[in-house]
Amino acid sequence: MKEYDKLIQDLAPQKFGKLGQIWVGFLLAVILCALYAYYQQLSRGLSITNLNDYALWGVYISNFVFFVAVSLVGSLVTAILRLSGVTWSTPLTRIAEVIAVAAIIMAGLTIIIDMGRPDRIYNIFLHGRLQSPIIWDVLVISTYLTISLMLLFYPLLPDFAILKKHFANQPKLSKWYGKLSLNWTGSKTQEGLYNKSINTLSILIIPVAFGIHTVTAWLFATTYRPGWDSSNFGPYFIAGAFVAGAGAVVVIMFVLRKAYHLEEYITDMHFDKMGKLLVLLCLVYLYFNVNEYLVPAYKTTTEEAGHLYSLFLGDYAIMFWSAIIGGLVIPTIALLFPQGRKPLPLFIIGIFVVVGAWWKRFIIVTPTLLHPFLPFQGVPKSWHTYFPSMLEWTITFGTLASALLIMTILFRYLPIIPIHETAEEKGLLETHKTDSL
């Protein structure tokens, strides 16, 4: 078999095996449970959750911030790497872009889940005011999703044309790939438009990606609440998003490498470089964490002191220190050593980073709300604390399962590793064209 044909054979989408079918069935079961739980919430109101007048933002908004964070690395990092001409990242670009698209879709849906009356969401578009940070969030999320989809789709055009020929013995599949390729022939005119379009999208998505995370931070920072009233919140959120996104890419690339036997294309070198990138991002994020907590601790106003006590020694201390030590400090130390950047250790570290990133968003959102401007008077004792109910957890797990299902379906029908770009870097395209002549 010629090297070019072998490349296509290795990287073309494959049918799910038995484990893949079980995985999809498991995700669908979780999603169905979540849909039933959401039906209960929709029909009976938010009163059946543990959300209340004080903890009005709970696990749903924590989950929203997490999805927004994970989406950053997919589009932004791949855009920067494309523009800088870095080639080692080629096998990882599509993985990161798929993660970004799945995460930002679920971020938008999570906001709707948090609404007691989702049928009134149209009022945001009809009567929204630009003075409201909520409108800024809607605008940047919509723009970010659009550009992310385009950045995922455009590099696929030559791959779709390749897959049209590869699946010629499966007419229906070949027909769909042919339509999606938009009549790609690889002519010089098409190549020129293709490269210009990708470069333009890569440039456009950088300010939009920074915008979505900065605006999300502003939703918190524009209040006077302790824990949120910080000019550090924008860069703090962006640094955390890089960490969460890089951790997600590490986890998914390891799973796909094992499931689809891509060891020849996703090598130990890629894990080593992602490990080095992740340790740098963790160090930057640790710096912003020190800024975020050291300054309020130094000032120790009454409100800030109560908030910091709940994080350092109070009700949220276990979660806080687990997220900091388990999700940042230990991964940073482990990744400083070459053995920590091998595939399996890095995969385990990536899980710690992602789980720590999720809990970090929870402790950013929840403890602050339990330190209101007005004291607790004449309210149920349960309002003094907040922890998600089983219904909230079910819906939250359903959103996570939905994101994973979107990724799974996309990886089933799209080449996980760009075929055209990989062949081009290996110098196989010119050889193939010569042989064809």
ROROTOR-439670 format. One record per residue (C-alpha): x, y, z; residue in three letters. Coordinates in nm, 4 decimals. Example, Ala and Ser with C-alpha at 12.3 -4.5 7.8 and 13.67 -1.06 7.14 Angstrom:
% residues 2
<<1.2300; -0.4500; 0.7800>; 'ALA'>
<<1.3670; -0.1060; 0.7140>; 'SER'>
***
This chain:
% residues 437
<<0.0000; 0.0000; 0.0000>; 'MET'>
<<0.1341; 0.3428; -0.0923>; 'LYS'>
<<0.2164; 0.5741; 0.1965>; 'GLU'>
<<-0.0514; 0.8231; 0.0911>; 'TYR'>
<<-0.3187; 0.5513; 0.0771>; 'ASP'>
<<-0.2057; 0.4170; 0.4130>; 'LYS'>
<<-0.2367; 0.7648; 0.5621>; 'LEU'>
<<-0.5977; 0.7920; 0.4426>; 'ILE'>
<<-0.6746; 0.4401; 0.5650>; 'GLN'>
<<-0.5330; 0.5196; 0.9097>; 'ASP'>
<<-0.7023; 0.8582; 0.9508>; 'LEU'>
<<-1.0409; 0.8008; 0.7823>; 'ALA'>
<<-1.3376; 0.7853; 1.0238>; 'PRO'>
<<-1.4126; 0.4392; 1.1606>; 'GLN'>
<<-1.7339; 0.2737; 1.2740>; 'LYS'>
<<-1.7899; 0.2332; 1.6457>; 'PHE'>
<<-1.6810; -0.0974; 1.7903>; 'GLY'>
<<-1.8604; -0.2661; 2.0769>; 'LYS'>
<<-1.6999; -0.0396; 2.3364>; 'LEU'>
<<-1.7946; 0.2653; 2.1306>; 'GLY'>
<<-2.1574; 0.1539; 2.1151>; 'GLN'>
<<-2.1615; 0.0948; 2.4916>; 'ILE'>
<<-2.0111; 0.4409; 2.5430>; 'TRP'>
<<-2.2778; 0.6077; 2.3278>; 'VAL'>
<<-2.5505; 0.4084; 2.5043>; 'GLY'>
<<-2.4177; 0.5190; 2.8436>; 'PHE'>
<<-2.4100; 0.8855; 2.7391>; 'LEU'>
<<-2.7653; 0.8639; 2.6013>; 'LEU'>
<<-2.8872; 0.7052; 2.9279>; 'ALA'>
<<-2.7334; 0.9915; 3.1305>; 'VAL'>
<<-2.8861; 1.2485; 2.8946>; 'ILE'>
<<-3.2321; 1.0884; 2.9162>; 'LEU'>
<<-3.2158; 1.0980; 3.2981>; 'CYS'>
<<-3.1131; 1.4639; 3.2759>; 'ALA'>
<<-3.4002; 1.5440; 3.0388>; 'LEU'>
<<-3.6490; 1.3895; 3.2827>; 'TYR'>
<<-3.4932; 1.5885; 3.5691>; 'ALA'>
<<-3.5143; 1.9068; 3.3626>; 'TYR'>
<<-3.8791; 1.8325; 3.2821>; 'TYR'>
<<-3.9423; 1.8171; 3.6566>; 'GLN'>
<<-3.7613; 2.1476; 3.7070>; 'GLN'>
<<-3.9437; 2.3123; 3.4180>; 'LEU'>
<<-4.2893; 2.1951; 3.5268>; 'SER'>
<<-4.2483; 2.2535; 3.9015>; 'ARG'>
<<-4.0111; 2.5507; 3.9003>; 'GLY'>
<<-3.6659; 2.6169; 4.0436>; 'LEU'>
<<-3.8098; 2.5731; 4.3938>; 'SER'>
<<-3.7408; 2.1989; 4.3678>; 'ILE'>
<<-3.3679; 2.2725; 4.3405>; 'THR'>
<<-3.1477; 2.3973; 4.6237>; 'ASN'>
<<-3.1144; 2.7349; 4.4526>; 'LEU'>
<<-3.2610; 3.0187; 4.6593>; 'ASN'>
<<-3.2668; 3.3959; 4.6943>; 'ASP'>
<<-2.9058; 3.3971; 4.8168>; 'TYR'>
<<-2.7503; 3.1139; 4.6128>; 'ALA'>
<<-2.9324; 3.2127; 4.2951>; 'LEU'>
<<-2.6246; 3.1132; 4.0933>; 'TRP'>
<<-2.5212; 2.7613; 4.1814>; 'GLY'>
<<-2.3982; 2.4543; 4.0024>; 'VAL'>
<<-2.5506; 2.5575; 3.6674>; 'TYR'>
<<-2.3559; 2.8817; 3.6423>; 'ILE'>
<<-2.0420; 2.7057; 3.7695>; 'SER'>
<<-2.0907; 2.4587; 3.4865>; 'ASN'>
<<-2.1452; 2.7418; 3.2380>; 'PHE'>
<<-1.8184; 2.9096; 3.3376>; 'VAL'>
<<-1.6420; 2.5718; 3.3086>; 'PHE'>
<<-1.7721; 2.5137; 2.9546>; 'PHE'>
<<-1.6700; 2.8637; 2.8511>; 'VAL'>
<<-1.3232; 2.8001; 2.9959>; 'ALA'>
<<-1.2758; 2.4682; 2.8173>; 'VAL'>
<<-1.3818; 2.6203; 2.4862>; 'SER'>
<<-1.0970; 2.8739; 2.4927>; 'LEU'>
<<-0.8047; 2.6492; 2.4116>; 'VAL'>
<<-0.9688; 2.4835; 2.1121>; 'GLY'>
<<-1.0130; 2.7874; 1.8970>; 'SER'>
<<-0.7618; 3.0311; 2.0431>; 'LEU'>
<<-0.4573; 2.8076; 2.0807>; 'VAL'>
<<-0.5043; 2.6372; 1.7438>; 'THR'>
<<-0.5568; 2.9785; 1.5815>; 'ALA'>
<<-0.2326; 3.1112; 1.7311>; 'ILE'>
<<-0.0421; 2.7951; 1.6360>; 'LEU'>
<<-0.1779; 2.8094; 1.2800>; 'ARG'>
<<-0.0741; 3.1734; 1.2414>; 'LEU'>
<<0.2727; 3.1086; 1.3830>; 'SER'>
<<0.3308; 2.8163; 1.1455>; 'GLY'>
<<0.3903; 2.5582; 1.4202>; 'VAL'>
<<0.3559; 2.2132; 1.2622>; 'THR'>
<<0.3886; 1.9795; 1.5608>; 'TRP'>
<<0.0357; 2.0746; 1.6700>; 'SER'>
<<-0.1325; 1.9560; 1.3461>; 'THR'>
<<-0.2510; 1.6199; 1.4922>; 'PRO'>
<<-0.4121; 1.8066; 1.7833>; 'LEU'>
<<-0.5838; 2.0970; 1.6067>; 'THR'>
<<-0.9055; 1.9179; 1.5147>; 'ARG'>
<<-0.9327; 1.7583; 1.8586>; 'ILE'>
<<-0.9069; 2.1033; 2.0170>; 'ALA'>
<<-1.1546; 2.2574; 1.7699>; 'GLU'>
<<-1.4147; 1.9854; 1.8301>; 'VAL'>
<<-1.3791; 2.0318; 2.2064>; 'ILE'>
<<-1.4291; 2.4073; 2.1616>; 'ALA'>
<<-1.7465; 2.3668; 1.9552>; 'VAL'>
<<-1.9012; 2.1095; 2.1913>; 'ALA'>
<<-1.8162; 2.3176; 2.4987>; 'ALA'>
<<-1.9514; 2.6481; 2.3677>; 'ILE'>
<<-2.2774; 2.4847; 2.2510>; 'ILE'>
<<-2.3328; 2.3424; 2.5977>; 'MET'>
<<-2.2337; 2.6721; 2.7618>; 'ALA'>
<<-2.5224; 2.8425; 2.5808>; 'GLY'>
<<-2.7679; 2.5655; 2.6719>; 'LEU'>
<<-2.6573; 2.5710; 3.0361>; 'THR'>
<<-2.7622; 2.9347; 3.0648>; 'ILE'>
<<-3.1123; 2.8367; 2.9463>; 'ILE'>
<<-3.1214; 2.5516; 3.2006>; 'ILE'>
<<-3.0493; 2.8013; 3.4793>; 'ASP'>
<<-3.3505; 3.0134; 3.3815>; 'MET'>
<<-3.6747; 2.9612; 3.5689>; 'GLY'>
<<-3.8693; 3.0794; 3.2612>; 'ARG'>
<<-3.6623; 2.9824; 2.9536>; 'PRO'>
<<-3.9588; 3.0744; 2.7332>; 'ASP'>
<<-3.8783; 3.4384; 2.8068>; 'ARG'>
<<-3.5273; 3.4242; 2.6647>; 'ILE'>
<<-3.6494; 3.6058; 2.3534>; 'TYR'>
<<-3.6809; 3.9195; 2.5699>; 'ASN'>
<<-3.3015; 3.9392; 2.5759>; 'ILE'>
<<-3.3041; 3.9887; 2.2004>; 'PHE'>
<<-3.6147; 4.2087; 2.1877>; 'LEU'>
<<-3.5521; 4.4352; 2.4848>; 'HIS'>
<<-3.1850; 4.3864; 2.5718>; 'GLY'>
<<-2.9759; 4.6929; 2.6517>; 'ARG'>
<<-2.6093; 4.7350; 2.5686>; 'LEU'>
<<-2.5531; 4.8671; 2.9213>; 'GLN'>
<<-2.6141; 4.5119; 3.0477>; 'SER'>
<<-2.3182; 4.2692; 3.0687>; 'PRO'>
<<-2.5680; 3.9881; 2.9969>; 'ILE'>
<<-2.6144; 4.1255; 2.6440>; 'ILE'>
<<-2.2372; 4.1394; 2.5999>; 'TRP'>
<<-2.2197; 3.7716; 2.6960>; 'ASP'>
<<-2.4951; 3.6735; 2.4512>; 'VAL'>
<<-2.3238; 3.8623; 2.1690>; 'LEU'>
<<-1.9764; 3.7222; 2.2248>; 'VAL'>
<<-2.0996; 3.3642; 2.2777>; 'ILE'>
<<-2.3009; 3.3754; 1.9540>; 'SER'>
<<-2.0073; 3.5264; 1.7626>; 'THR'>
<<-1.7591; 3.2840; 1.9188>; 'TYR'>
<<-1.9744; 2.9816; 1.8303>; 'LEU'>
<<-2.0141; 3.1001; 1.4700>; 'THR'>
<<-1.6411; 3.1557; 1.4171>; 'ILE'>
<<-1.5534; 2.8294; 1.5984>; 'SER'>
<<-1.7845; 2.6328; 1.3667>; 'LEU'>
<<-1.6307; 2.7989; 1.0634>; 'MET'>
<<-1.2785; 2.7353; 1.1924>; 'LEU'>
<<-1.3708; 2.3687; 1.2349>; 'LEU'>
<<-1.5446; 2.3415; 0.8960>; 'PHE'>
<<-1.3095; 2.5240; 0.6581>; 'TYR'>
<<-0.9987; 2.3068; 0.7193>; 'PRO'>
<<-1.2226; 2.0024; 0.6599>; 'LEU'>
<<-1.3004; 2.0884; 0.2958>; 'LEU'>
<<-1.0043; 1.9011; 0.1412>; 'PRO'>
<<-1.0545; 1.6142; 0.3875>; 'ASP'>
<<-1.4188; 1.5808; 0.2826>; 'PHE'>
<<-1.3093; 1.5575; -0.0831>; 'ALA'>
<<-1.0594; 1.2862; 0.0108>; 'ILE'>
<<-1.3230; 1.0950; 0.2091>; 'LEU'>
<<-1.5696; 1.1190; -0.0804>; 'LYS'>
<<-1.3314; 0.9065; -0.2890>; 'LYS'>
<<-1.2296; 0.6845; 0.0025>; 'HIS'>
<<-1.5910; 0.5846; 0.0773>; 'PHE'>
<<-1.6894; 0.5424; -0.2889>; 'ALA'>
<<-1.8166; 0.1934; -0.2028>; 'ASN'>
<<-2.0619; 0.3496; 0.0444>; 'GLN'>
<<-2.2700; 0.5779; -0.1843>; 'PRO'>
<<-2.4734; 0.7557; 0.0865>; 'LYS'>
<<-2.1692; 0.8405; 0.2961>; 'LEU'>
<<-1.9682; 0.9385; -0.0119>; 'SER'>
<<-2.2516; 1.1625; -0.1294>; 'LYS'>
<<-2.2634; 1.3507; 0.2024>; 'TRP'>
<<-1.8874; 1.3990; 0.2109>; 'TYR'>
<<-1.9064; 1.5251; -0.1469>; 'GLY'>
<<-2.1702; 1.7837; -0.0578>; 'LYS'>
<<-1.9760; 1.8961; 0.2486>; 'LEU'>
<<-1.6575; 1.9365; 0.0431>; 'SER'>
<<-1.8260; 2.2199; -0.1545>; 'LEU'>
<<-1.6795; 2.0835; -0.4792>; 'ASN'>
<<-1.3231; 2.0981; -0.3534>; 'TRP'>
<<-1.0752; 2.0069; -0.6282>; 'THR'>
<<-0.7522; 2.1455; -0.4829>; 'GLY'>
<<-0.7045; 2.4047; -0.7565>; 'SER'>
<<-0.4710; 2.6988; -0.6958>; 'LYS'>
<<-0.7683; 2.9363; -0.6717>; 'THR'>
<<-0.9347; 2.7204; -0.4099>; 'GLN'>
<<-0.6080; 2.6759; -0.2188>; 'GLU'>
<<-0.5610; 3.0527; -0.2114>; 'GLY'>
<<-0.9147; 3.1190; -0.0828>; 'LEU'>
<<-0.8821; 2.8286; 0.1618>; 'TYR'>
<<-0.5606; 2.9572; 0.3198>; 'ASN'>
<<-0.6840; 3.3167; 0.3263>; 'LYS'>
<<-1.0143; 3.2143; 0.4905>; 'SER'>
<<-0.8442; 3.0091; 0.7616>; 'ILE'>
<<-0.5941; 3.2853; 0.8379>; 'ASN'>
<<-0.8746; 3.5443; 0.8536>; 'THR'>
<<-1.0810; 3.3276; 1.0898>; 'LEU'>
<<-0.7732; 3.2592; 1.3033>; 'SER'>
<<-0.7159; 3.6334; 1.3390>; 'ILE'>
<<-1.0823; 3.7098; 1.4093>; 'LEU'>
<<-1.1247; 3.4472; 1.6777>; 'ILE'>
<<-0.8388; 3.5744; 1.8964>; 'ILE'>
<<-1.0102; 3.8984; 2.0148>; 'PRO'>
<<-1.3478; 3.7203; 2.0300>; 'VAL'>
<<-1.2037; 3.4410; 2.2455>; 'ALA'>
<<-1.0451; 3.6914; 2.4824>; 'PHE'>
<<-1.3711; 3.8858; 2.4762>; 'GLY'>
<<-1.5953; 3.5976; 2.5805>; 'ILE'>
<<-1.3832; 3.5133; 2.8833>; 'HIS'>
<<-1.3338; 3.8744; 2.9833>; 'THR'>
<<-1.7061; 3.9478; 2.9541>; 'VAL'>
<<-1.7892; 3.6347; 3.1560>; 'THR'>
<<-1.5520; 3.7641; 3.4240>; 'ALA'>
<<-1.7197; 4.1056; 3.4087>; 'TRP'>
<<-2.0564; 3.9450; 3.4886>; 'LEU'>
<<-1.9056; 3.8795; 3.8300>; 'PHE'>
<<-1.6638; 4.1697; 3.8664>; 'ALA'>
<<-1.9209; 4.4426; 3.7937>; 'THR'>
<<-2.0826; 4.3672; 4.1310>; 'THR'>
<<-1.9515; 4.4856; 4.4674>; 'TYR'>
<<-1.9627; 4.1433; 4.6251>; 'ARG'>
<<-1.6558; 4.0180; 4.8172>; 'PRO'>
<<-1.4678; 3.7634; 4.6120>; 'GLY'>
<<-1.5884; 3.9120; 4.2829>; 'TRP'>
<<-1.5112; 4.2825; 4.3219>; 'ASP'>
<<-1.1717; 4.2532; 4.1551>; 'SER'>
<<-0.9976; 4.4137; 3.8579>; 'SER'>
<<-0.7931; 4.0917; 3.8357>; 'ASN'>
<<-1.0951; 3.8850; 3.7276>; 'PHE'>
<<-1.0553; 3.9202; 3.3484>; 'GLY'>
<<-0.6970; 3.7870; 3.3215>; 'PRO'>
<<-0.7702; 3.5480; 3.6116>; 'TYR'>
<<-1.0519; 3.3871; 3.4109>; 'PHE'>
<<-0.8455; 3.3764; 3.0902>; 'ILE'>
<<-0.5494; 3.2108; 3.2658>; 'ALA'>
<<-0.7826; 2.9547; 3.4238>; 'GLY'>
<<-0.9486; 2.8893; 3.0894>; 'ALA'>
<<-0.6136; 2.8076; 2.9292>; 'PHE'>
<<-0.5460; 2.5532; 3.2045>; 'VAL'>
<<-0.8904; 2.3898; 3.1823>; 'ALA'>
<<-0.8810; 2.3753; 2.8021>; 'GLY'>
<<-0.5280; 2.2349; 2.7821>; 'ALA'>
<<-0.6184; 1.9707; 3.0422>; 'GLY'>
<<-0.9251; 1.8710; 2.8382>; 'ALA'>
<<-0.7186; 1.8391; 2.5185>; 'VAL'>
<<-0.4660; 1.6151; 2.6987>; 'VAL'>
<<-0.7413; 1.3838; 2.8290>; 'VAL'>
<<-0.9275; 1.3570; 2.4975>; 'ILE'>
<<-0.6132; 1.3084; 2.2865>; 'MET'>
<<-0.5040; 1.0188; 2.5093>; 'PHE'>
<<-0.8442; 0.8483; 2.4845>; 'VAL'>
<<-0.8627; 0.8931; 2.1049>; 'LEU'>
<<-0.5046; 0.7727; 2.0616>; 'ARG'>
<<-0.5904; 0.4504; 2.2442>; 'LYS'>
<<-0.9370; 0.4005; 2.0944>; 'ALA'>
<<-0.8347; 0.4587; 1.7311>; 'TYR'>
<<-0.4733; 0.3327; 1.7502>; 'HIS'>
<<-0.3215; 0.6656; 1.6481>; 'LEU'>
<<0.0152; 0.6124; 1.8206>; 'GLU'>
<<0.1963; 0.6729; 1.4909>; 'GLU'>
<<0.0428; 1.0212; 1.4593>; 'TYR'>
<<-0.0128; 1.1337; 1.8189>; 'ILE'>
<<0.3297; 1.0489; 1.9562>; 'THR'>
<<0.5034; 1.0806; 2.2916>; 'ASP'>
<<0.6505; 1.4053; 2.1572>; 'MET'>
<<0.3020; 1.5593; 2.1408>; 'HIS'>
<<0.2334; 1.4620; 2.5004>; 'PHE'>
<<0.5695; 1.6026; 2.6086>; 'ASP'>
<<0.5009; 1.9363; 2.4393>; 'LYS'>
<<0.1450; 1.9539; 2.5776>; 'MET'>
<<0.2853; 1.8736; 2.9223>; 'GLY'>
<<0.5332; 2.1614; 2.8946>; 'LYS'>
<<0.2571; 2.3920; 2.7767>; 'LEU'>
<<0.0311; 2.2821; 3.0619>; 'LEU'>
<<0.2945; 2.3390; 3.3306>; 'VAL'>
<<0.3529; 2.6917; 3.1974>; 'LEU'>
<<-0.0222; 2.7624; 3.2026>; 'LEU'>
<<-0.0542; 2.6216; 3.5564>; 'CYS'>
<<0.2259; 2.8476; 3.6791>; 'LEU'>
<<0.0608; 3.1536; 3.5226>; 'VAL'>
<<-0.2744; 3.0598; 3.6762>; 'TYR'>
<<-0.1137; 3.0044; 4.0167>; 'LEU'>
<<0.0282; 3.3561; 3.9921>; 'TYR'>
<<-0.3202; 3.5000; 3.9321>; 'PHE'>
<<-0.4578; 3.2927; 4.2208>; 'ASN'>
<<-0.1990; 3.4436; 4.4536>; 'VAL'>
<<-0.3052; 3.7910; 4.3345>; 'ASN'>
<<-0.6723; 3.7058; 4.3730>; 'GLU'>
<<-0.6466; 3.5989; 4.7376>; 'TYR'>
<<-0.3396; 3.7756; 4.8759>; 'LEU'>
<<-0.4623; 4.1343; 4.8240>; 'VAL'>
<<-0.8042; 4.0810; 4.9940>; 'PRO'>
<<-0.6291; 3.8881; 5.2717>; 'ALA'>
<<-0.3953; 4.1827; 5.3262>; 'TYR'>
<<-0.6818; 4.4350; 5.3375>; 'LYS'>
<<-0.9027; 4.2044; 5.5489>; 'THR'>
<<-1.2208; 4.4050; 5.5339>; 'THR'>
<<-1.5048; 4.2461; 5.7275>; 'THR'>
<<-1.6761; 4.1134; 5.4142>; 'GLU'>
<<-1.3577; 3.9837; 5.2522>; 'GLU'>
<<-1.2419; 3.8239; 5.5775>; 'ALA'>
<<-1.5636; 3.6233; 5.6045>; 'GLY'>
<<-1.5384; 3.5140; 5.2418>; 'HIS'>
<<-1.1735; 3.4098; 5.2701>; 'LEU'>
<<-1.2374; 3.2240; 5.5954>; 'TYR'>
<<-1.5070; 3.0141; 5.4283>; 'SER'>
<<-1.2560; 2.9224; 5.1550>; 'LEU'>
<<-0.9424; 2.8670; 5.3625>; 'PHE'>
<<-1.0821; 2.7158; 5.6824>; 'LEU'>
<<-1.4623; 2.7076; 5.6597>; 'GLY'>
<<-1.7298; 2.5123; 5.4754>; 'ASP'>
<<-1.5542; 2.5267; 5.1377>; 'TYR'>
<<-1.1990; 2.4634; 5.2598>; 'ALA'>
<<-1.1827; 2.1003; 5.1443>; 'ILE'>
<<-1.3058; 2.1901; 4.7963>; 'MET'>
<<-1.0811; 2.4965; 4.7740>; 'PHE'>
<<-0.7580; 2.3276; 4.8780>; 'TRP'>
<<-0.8390; 2.0184; 4.6701>; 'SER'>
<<-0.8801; 2.2374; 4.3616>; 'ALA'>
<<-0.5623; 2.4368; 4.4311>; 'ILE'>
<<-0.3350; 2.1541; 4.5441>; 'ILE'>
<<-0.4826; 1.8678; 4.3412>; 'GLY'>
<<-0.5681; 2.0691; 4.0306>; 'GLY'>
<<-0.2686; 2.3047; 4.0136>; 'LEU'>
<<0.0189; 2.2492; 4.2582>; 'VAL'>
<<0.0627; 1.8716; 4.2211>; 'ILE'>
<<0.0220; 1.8787; 3.8398>; 'PRO'>
<<0.2799; 2.1602; 3.8174>; 'THR'>
<<0.5355; 1.9677; 4.0224>; 'ILE'>
<<0.4704; 1.6399; 3.8366>; 'ALA'>
<<0.4979; 1.8010; 3.4938>; 'LEU'>
<<0.8406; 1.9471; 3.5705>; 'LEU'>
<<0.9821; 1.5948; 3.5343>; 'PHE'>
<<1.0025; 1.4205; 3.1937>; 'PRO'>
<<0.8347; 1.1054; 3.3304>; 'GLN'>
<<0.5329; 1.3131; 3.4260>; 'GLY'>
<<0.4918; 1.4157; 3.0622>; 'ARG'>
<<0.4623; 1.0586; 2.9322>; 'LYS'>
<<0.1179; 0.9679; 2.7897>; 'PRO'>
<<-0.0351; 0.7778; 3.0849>; 'LEU'>
<<0.0943; 1.0024; 3.3687>; 'PRO'>
<<-0.0055; 1.3114; 3.1679>; 'LEU'>
<<-0.3537; 1.1652; 3.1109>; 'PHE'>
<<-0.3980; 1.1170; 3.4872>; 'ILE'>
<<-0.2672; 1.4684; 3.5529>; 'ILE'>
<<-0.5073; 1.6014; 3.2873>; 'GLY'>
<<-0.8016; 1.4432; 3.4711>; 'ILE'>
<<-0.6889; 1.6081; 3.7961>; 'PHE'>
<<-0.6580; 1.9436; 3.6170>; 'VAL'>
<<-1.0038; 1.9209; 3.4545>; 'VAL'>
<<-1.1802; 1.8074; 3.7734>; 'VAL'>
<<-0.9936; 2.0743; 3.9717>; 'GLY'>
<<-1.0944; 2.3338; 3.7121>; 'ALA'>
<<-1.4617; 2.2407; 3.7487>; 'TRP'>
<<-1.4525; 2.2641; 4.1290>; 'TRP'>
<<-1.2615; 2.5912; 4.1065>; 'LYS'>
<<-1.5532; 2.7427; 3.9129>; 'ARG'>
<<-1.7943; 2.6127; 4.1762>; 'PHE'>
<<-1.6041; 2.7818; 4.4586>; 'ILE'>
<<-1.5742; 3.1038; 4.2569>; 'ILE'>
<<-1.9529; 3.1193; 4.2149>; 'VAL'>
<<-2.1099; 2.9808; 4.5320>; 'THR'>
<<-1.9323; 3.1054; 4.8501>; 'PRO'>
<<-1.9581; 3.4711; 4.7469>; 'THR'>
<<-2.3366; 3.4511; 4.7174>; 'LEU'>
<<-2.3578; 3.3250; 5.0745>; 'LEU'>
<<-2.2124; 3.6543; 5.1970>; 'HIS'>
<<-2.4965; 3.8902; 5.0959>; 'PRO'>
<<-2.5133; 4.2632; 5.1609>; 'PHE'>
<<-2.8093; 4.2160; 5.3940>; 'LEU'>
<<-2.7783; 3.9744; 5.6883>; 'PRO'>
<<-2.9720; 3.6476; 5.6982>; 'PHE'>
<<-3.2938; 3.7314; 5.8806>; 'GLN'>
<<-3.6212; 3.5464; 5.8768>; 'GLY'>
<<-3.5114; 3.2960; 5.6118>; 'VAL'>
<<-3.4979; 2.9153; 5.6285>; 'PRO'>
<<-3.1798; 2.7776; 5.7823>; 'LYS'>
<<-3.1105; 2.5827; 5.4642>; 'SER'>
<<-3.0512; 2.9158; 5.2835>; 'TRP'>
<<-2.7393; 2.9749; 5.4928>; 'HIS'>
<<-2.5564; 2.7113; 5.2894>; 'THR'>
<<-2.5819; 2.5724; 4.9392>; 'TYR'>
<<-2.4977; 2.2387; 4.7847>; 'PHE'>
<<-2.6598; 2.1097; 4.4648>; 'PRO'>
<<-2.9560; 1.8762; 4.4933>; 'SER'>
<<-2.9648; 1.5376; 4.3227>; 'MET'>
<<-3.1823; 1.6903; 4.0514>; 'LEU'>
<<-2.9244; 1.9618; 3.9840>; 'GLU'>
<<-2.6443; 1.7058; 3.9710>; 'TRP'>
<<-2.8436; 1.4912; 3.7276>; 'THR'>
<<-2.8999; 1.7842; 3.4925>; 'ILE'>
<<-2.5349; 1.8922; 3.5251>; 'THR'>
<<-2.4071; 1.5432; 3.4443>; 'PHE'>
<<-2.6484; 1.5461; 3.1508>; 'GLY'>
<<-2.4842; 1.8610; 3.0095>; 'THR'>
<<-2.1386; 1.7067; 3.0493>; 'LEU'>
<<-2.2614; 1.3875; 2.8809>; 'ALA'>
<<-2.4134; 1.5958; 2.5996>; 'SER'>
<<-2.0803; 1.7688; 2.5370>; 'ALA'>
<<-1.9075; 1.4308; 2.5257>; 'LEU'>
<<-2.1762; 1.2948; 2.2909>; 'LEU'>
<<-2.1292; 1.5883; 2.0509>; 'ILE'>
<<-1.7551; 1.5173; 2.0496>; 'MET'>
<<-1.8108; 1.1427; 2.0037>; 'THR'>
<<-2.0418; 1.1929; 1.7040>; 'ILE'>
<<-1.8084; 1.4460; 1.5424>; 'LEU'>
<<-1.5091; 1.2165; 1.5907>; 'PHE'>
<<-1.7120; 0.9330; 1.4360>; 'ARG'>
<<-1.7676; 1.1162; 1.1065>; 'TYR'>
<<-1.4740; 1.3590; 1.0897>; 'LEU'>
<<-1.1061; 1.2677; 1.0567>; 'PRO'>
<<-0.9629; 1.3079; 1.4067>; 'ILE'>
<<-0.6312; 1.4157; 1.2555>; 'ILE'>
<<-0.6363; 1.6443; 0.9477>; 'PRO'>
<<-0.5594; 1.4222; 0.6477>; 'ILE'>
<<-0.4772; 1.6956; 0.3963>; 'HIS'>
<<-0.2517; 1.8921; 0.6320>; 'GLU'>
<<-0.0717; 1.5782; 0.7529>; 'THR'>
<<-0.0112; 1.4589; 0.3964>; 'ALA'>
<<0.1132; 1.8056; 0.3019>; 'GLU'>
<<0.3599; 1.8147; 0.5918>; 'GLU'>
<<0.4884; 1.4667; 0.5038>; 'LYS'>
<<0.5346; 1.5708; 0.1401>; 'GLY'>
<<0.2849; 1.3112; 0.0198>; 'LEU'>
<<0.0521; 1.5422; -0.1719>; 'LEU'>
<<0.2974; 1.6251; -0.4483>; 'GLU'>
<<0.3963; 1.2590; -0.4781>; 'THR'>
<<0.0305; 1.1580; -0.5008>; 'HIS'>
<<-0.0414; 1.4218; -0.7693>; 'LYS'>
<<0.2611; 1.3047; -0.9706>; 'THR'>
<<0.1523; 0.9397; -0.9448>; 'ASP'>
<<-0.2013; 1.0345; -1.0508>; 'SER'>
<<-0.0648; 1.1984; -1.3653>; 'LEU'>
***
